Amino acid sequence: MSKKVAFIALSMLLVLSGCLPGISNDDEEEGVGMEEEETDEEVEMEVSPEIPSLDHYYRSVLQDGEYVHGETRGYHTDIVYNRVDLERLEVGLQEIASQQFNQEDYFFREGQFIQRGELNQWLLRYREPTSDDEGNPLGLNPPLGEGDSFEQRERSNPRVLSSILEHNYMIENDNGQLQIGGIVIGLSMNSVYYFRERFEDGRYGPTLEENVPIETSLEEGQRIASIVLERLRSQERENGALENVPIIFAIYREMPRESLIPGHFLATATAPPGKEIGDWTTINERYYLFPSAEANEAQREDSEIFNQFKNDINRFFENFVGVVGEGYYQNDRLQKMKISIPITFYSKTEVIALTQHVADRVQQRFPEEVKIEVEVSSAKGQEALILKEPGRDPFVYVY
C-alpha cells in the first residue's frame, strides 16, 4: 500500500521600511555623506515557506531572498568540540522557544545582537584590569584559581562556560513589518574542562581535564544569565531597543568530547519585558546510548527491549550487525529512539527484505507511544529509512 504526503508551501512577503533592530544596512553604518535617495532604499524581507513536518519547525527570515546568517556564524563549530552537542543545543533552543513564541506568529532568525568579537571576550576568563594590563573585565568565565603551577591554577577554578548561542524570533507589527519579538539565549556549560599548557618555545603540553559538577553548571549558568541580560538591555545596545523584549535563557550541559550522544538542558527561565529573570524551571531530559552499561543501569527495561530488537536483527544475517540506538528521555520516560543499522550491501532485494523485517520488529518490540527512527546504511550510503510515529503504522522508504 503506497502512501503519499502532500506538502503545502505557504510564503509571506513582508517589506521592511525603516530600521529593524539587529539587521543593519551597510549604507546606514557608513552614514556620513549619503545622498537622500540612497538612505531611502528599502530592504526586502520575506519568510521561508512553511513545510509540514513532524517537528513543525519555525519559518526562517530571509533578506532579499537570502537566509540571514548570525553575527557569530561558524564560531560555535570551532569552540563546541562535539557536533552532536551543537545540534542538540540549536534544535533544543527552538523547542524551548516554541513554548512561548508560537510558530504560527513568530519567525526564526539567527542571532544579530551579540557580535563575534564581543562573544569571544565574554567566553574568556575574567581578568581584573591593572596599570600594566587592560585585563578582560567582560569575561564571563571565572578568573584563574590559586596555585603554584599552571595546572593547579587551571584545575582549581575551571572554565564553566563553553559557548553562548543567540536566537532571534521576529513578529509582524501592525504596519506589516518584521520586528524583534523575542530572544532566546543558550548557555552551553562544560561538564569536563579541557586545558593544556603552552610553553615558551610554542610547544603544548598534554591535554588535561577537570570535571565540572552539575550543581556548578546550574549555579554558574544562572549567574552568567543575569550578566548577559544586563548587557543585552543596555542603552548602548540598539539604543535600548531590547529593554521591552522578552528574553528566554536556557542552561545546557555538554557531554565529554568522546561522547556519541549529546548533552542535555538543565533549566530555563524568562526575563519578561522590562523585568529581571523570573524563577528557573528545571528540565529533566537525558540521552542514553544503547547498548551501554549506563543505559542498562539507568533504564533496564528499555535496555532489555533494545537488546531483544538487536538480537532479532542479527538473526536475519549470517554475520553480526552492530545495531546502535540513541534514546531520548523526558522525565525519565523514553520519548524517542533513533537507531542505526550498518550493513554490508549485497543486493537491493536483501535490503528490501531487511527493511520489512526491521519495520515489523519495531512494531513488535517498542512501546506504541515511542517515536522510532531507523536508518539502514552501507558503505555506499543510506539504504533505507523507517519512521514510526506514536499511534501510526511505520513509514518505510528504500533508497
C-alpha positions in Angstrom: 0.0 0.0 0.0 1.6 3.3 -1.1 1.4 6.4 1.0 1.5 9.9 -0.4 2.3 13.0 1.6 1.1 16.4 0.2 3.3 19.3 1.1 1.7 22.7 1.2 4.0 25.7 0.9 2.9 28.9 2.5 5.0 32.0 1.8 4.9 35.5 3.1 6.4 38.7 1.7 7.0 41.4 4.2 8.6 44.7 3.2 10.8 46.4 5.7 10.9 50.2 5.7 12.8 51.9 8.4 15.2 50.4 10.9 14.8 46.8 12.0 16.8 46.2 15.3 19.6 43.7 14.7 19.7 44.0 10.9 21.9 46.8 9.8 22.2 48.3 6.4 25.7 49.0 5.1 24.6 52.4 3.9 23.3 53.3 7.4 26.6 52.2 9.0 28.6 54.4 6.7 26.1 57.2 7.3 28.1 60.4 6.7 27.9 62.0 3.2 25.0 59.9 2.0 22.6 61.2 -0.6 19.0 61.2 0.4 17.8 58.8 -2.3 20.4 56.2 -1.0 19.1 56.2 2.6 15.5 55.7 1.4 16.3 52.4 -0.3 14.0 49.6 1.1 15.3 46.2 2.2 13.1 43.4 1.1 12.3 40.9 3.9 10.4 37.7 3.5 9.8 34.4 5.3 10.7 30.9 4.1 7.8 28.6 3.1 6.1 26.6 5.9 6.7 22.9 5.1 4.6 20.5 7.1 6.9 18.3 9.2 6.7 16.1 12.3 8.6 18.7 14.4 6.8 21.8 13.0 9.9 24.0 12.6 9.8 27.8 12.6 9.8 29.5 9.2 13.0 31.5 8.7 13.5 35.2 7.9 15.0 35.9 4.5 16.6 39.2 3.4 16.4 40.0 -0.3 15.7 36.3 -0.8 18.7 35.1 1.2 19.0 33.4 4.6 20.0 35.8 7.3 23.2 34.4 8.9 24.0 35.2 12.5 26.7 37.6 13.6 28.7 34.6 15.1 28.2 32.3 12.1 30.7 29.4 12.2 32.1 30.5 15.6 30.4 27.7 17.6 31.6 24.9 15.4 35.2 25.9 16.4 34.6 26.0 20.1 32.0 23.3 20.7 34.0 20.2 20.2 31.2 17.7 19.9 29.0 18.2 16.8 26.0 16.3 18.4 26.1 18.8 21.3 25.9 21.8 18.9 23.0 20.2 17.0 21.1 19.4 20.2 21.7 23.0 21.5 20.4 24.6 18.3 17.3 22.4 18.0 16.6 22.4 21.7 16.5 26.2 21.9 13.8 26.2 19.2 11.8 23.6 21.2 12.1 25.8 24.3 11.2 28.9 22.3 8.0 27.3 20.9 6.5 27.2 24.4 6.3 31.0 24.4 6.7 32.1 20.8 4.1 30.4 18.6 5.4 29.1 15.3 2.3 30.5 13.5 3.2 34.1 14.5 6.9 34.2 15.1 9.7 33.6 12.6 13.2 32.4 13.2 16.4 34.4 12.6 19.9 33.7 13.8 21.3 36.0 16.5 22.2 39.5 15.4 22.7 41.3 18.7 25.8 39.7 20.2 28.8 40.4 17.9 31.6 37.9 17.1 34.4 39.8 18.8 32.2 40.6 21.8 31.3 36.9 22.2 35.0 36.0 22.2 35.7 38.3 25.1 32.7 37.0 27.0 33.9 33.4 26.8 37.4 34.2 28.1 38.2 34.3 31.8 37.5 37.4 33.8 40.8 39.4 34.4 40.9 42.4 36.6 42.4 45.4 34.7 45.7 46.8 36.1 48.0 49.6 35.4 50.1 47.3 33.2 47.3 45.2 31.7 43.8 46.1 30.4 42.6 42.7 31.5 39.3 41.3 30.4 36.5 42.8 32.6 33.9 41.3 30.2 35.0 37.7 30.7 32.1 35.5 32.0 34.3 32.6 32.9 35.8 32.7 36.4 39.4 34.1 36.9 42.3 31.8 37.3 42.4 30.0 40.6 45.2 29.8 43.1 48.2 27.5 42.9 52.0 27.3 42.3 51.7 25.8 38.8 49.7 26.2 35.6 47.8 23.0 36.2 46.9 23.9 39.8 45.6 27.4 38.8 43.5 26.0 36.0 42.3 23.0 37.8 41.3 24.9 41.0 38.9 27.2 39.1 37.9 25.6 35.7 36.2 27.4 32.9 32.5 26.6 33.2 31.1 28.3 30.2 31.8 26.8 26.8 29.6 28.8 24.4 26.6 31.2 24.1 24.1 30.8 21.3 21.6 33.5 20.4 18.4 33.0 18.5 16.0 35.8 17.5 12.3 35.5 17.0 10.6 38.0 14.7 7.0 39.1 14.6 4.9 41.1 12.2 3.8 44.5 13.6 0.7 46.5 12.7 2.4 48.1 9.7 3.3 44.7 8.1 6.9 44.9 9.0 9.1 42.4 10.9 10.4 43.4 14.3 12.2 41.6 17.1 9.6 39.8 19.2 11.7 37.7 21.4 15.2 36.4 22.1 16.5 33.0 23.3 20.0 32.7 24.8 21.5 29.2 25.2 24.3 29.0 27.8 26.3 25.9 26.9 28.3 24.7 30.0 31.2 22.3 30.3 30.8 19.0 32.0 34.5 18.5 31.6 37.0 21.4 31.3 39.9 20.5 28.9 43.1 22.6 29.1 46.8 22.3 28.2 49.9 24.4 28.8 51.7 26.3 26.1 55.4 26.6 26.7 57.7 29.5 25.7 59.0 27.6 22.6 55.5 27.3 21.3 55.0 23.6 22.2 51.9 22.4 24.0 51.8 20.1 27.0 49.4 17.1 27.2 45.6 17.8 27.4 44.4 17.7 30.9 40.8 17.6 32.1 38.8 18.6 35.2 35.2 17.5 35.8 32.7 20.2 36.5 29.8 19.2 38.9 26.3 19.6 37.6 25.5 21.9 40.5 28.2 24.2 39.4 26.8 24.3 35.9 23.4 25.3 37.2 24.7 27.9 39.7 27.2 29.5 37.2 24.7 29.4 34.4 22.2 31.4 36.4 24.9 33.9 37.4 26.0 34.3 33.8 22.4 34.7 32.6 21.9 37.8 34.8 25.0 39.4 33.5 24.1 38.7 29.8 20.6 40.1 30.4 22.0 43.3 31.7 24.4 43.7 28.7 21.6 42.9 26.2 19.3 45.5 27.7 22.0 48.2 28.0 21.1 51.6 26.4 24.2 51.3 24.3 22.9 48.2 22.5 20.4 49.1 19.8 19.5 52.3 21.7 17.9 50.2 24.4 15.5 48.5 21.9 15.8 45.2 23.8 14.5 46.6 27.1 10.9 45.7 26.1 11.7 42.3 24.5 11.2 39.0 26.4 14.4 37.1 26.7 14.5 33.4 27.4 17.6 31.8 28.9 18.4 28.0 28.8 21.3 26.3 30.5 22.7 23.4 28.6 25.3 20.9 29.8 27.7 19.4 27.2 28.9 15.8 27.2 32.6 14.9 27.2 34.4 15.2 23.9 34.4 11.5 23.0 30.6 11.0 23.7 28.5 9.6 20.9 25.3 11.2 22.4 24.5 14.8 23.1 24.2 16.5 26.5 21.0 17.9 27.9 19.3 21.1 29.1 19.2 21.7 32.8 17.0 24.7 33.3 15.2 27.6 31.7 13.9 31.0 32.8 12.4 34.1 31.2 13.1 37.8 31.7 9.7 39.5 30.8 9.9 42.9 29.1 11.5 45.4 31.4 11.9 42.9 34.2 14.6 40.7 35.7 14.9 36.9 35.2 12.0 35.0 36.8 12.0 31.7 38.5 14.1 28.9 37.0 12.3 25.8 35.8 14.3 22.5 35.9 14.3 20.5 32.7 14.5 16.7 33.2 15.9 15.3 29.9 18.6 12.9 29.1 20.1 10.8 26.2 21.3 7.3 26.6 23.4 5.1 24.2 22.1 1.6 23.5 23.6 -0.8 24.2 25.7 0.5 27.1 26.3 -0.2 30.7 24.9 3.2 31.6 21.6 2.6 29.8 21.4 -0.9 31.3 21.8 0.5 34.8 19.5 3.6 34.5 16.9 2.2 32.0 17.0 -1.5 32.5 13.6 -2.3 31.0 14.2 -0.3 27.8 17.7 -1.7 27.6 16.3 -5.2 27.6 13.8 -4.3 24.8 16.6 -2.8 22.7 18.7 -5.9 23.2 15.8 -8.1 22.0 15.3 -5.9 19.0 19.1 -6.1 18.3 19.0 -9.9 18.5 16.1 -10.0 16.1 18.1 -8.1 13.5 21.2 -10.1 13.9 19.3 -13.4 13.4 18.4 -12.0 9.9 22.0 -12.1 8.8 24.7 -14.7 8.8 27.2 -12.2 10.1 26.9 -9.9 13.2 25.5 -6.5 12.6 26.3 -3.6 15.0 22.9 -2.1 15.9 23.2 1.1 17.9 20.5 3.3 19.4 20.2 6.7 20.9 17.3 7.1 23.3 15.9 10.5 24.3 14.1 10.7 27.7 12.0 13.4 29.3 11.0 13.0 33.0 12.6 9.5 32.9 10.3 8.3 30.1 11.5 7.2 26.7 10.2 9.7 24.1 12.2 8.9 21.0 14.7 6.2 19.8 17.0 6.7 16.9 18.6 3.5 15.6 21.4 3.0 13.2 21.9 -0.3 11.4 25.1 -0.5 9.3 25.2 -3.4 6.8 27.4 -4.9 4.0 25.4 -4.3 0.8 24.7 -7.4 -1.2 21.5 -6.8 -3.3 18.6 -4.4 -3.4 16.2 -7.3 -2.7 18.1 -8.1 0.5 17.9 -4.5 1.6 14.1 -4.6 1.0 13.7 -7.8 2.9 15.7 -6.4 5.8 13.8 -3.2 5.9 10.5 -5.1 6.0 11.8 -7.2 8.9 13.1 -4.2 10.8 9.7 -2.4 10.4 7.9 -5.5 11.8 10.3 -5.8 14.7 9.9 -2.1 15.5 6.1 -2.6 15.9 6.6 -5.8 17.9 9.2 -4.7 20.3 8.9 -1.0 21.2 6.0 0.7 23.1 3.3 2.3 20.9 3.9 5.8 22.4 7.6 6.0 21.5 8.7 7.6 18.3 11.2 5.4 16.4 13.6 6.3 13.6 15.7 3.6 12.0 18.4 4.3 9.4 19.9 1.4 7.4 23.2 2.3 5.7 26.1 0.6 3.9 29.4 1.8 2.6 27.6 3.2 -0.4 25.4 5.5 1.8 21.9 5.3 3.2 19.9 2.3 2.1 16.6 2.7 3.9 14.6 4.8 6.4 11.9 3.7 8.8 9.8 6.2 10.7 7.3 5.1 13.4 5.2 7.8 14.9 3.1 7.1 18.0 -0.2 5.6 17.1 0.7 5.1 13.4 2.0 2.3 11.2 5.7 2.6 10.2 6.6 4.7 7.1 9.2 2.8 5.1 11.4 4.2 2.3 14.1 2.3 0.4 16.6 4.4 -1.4 
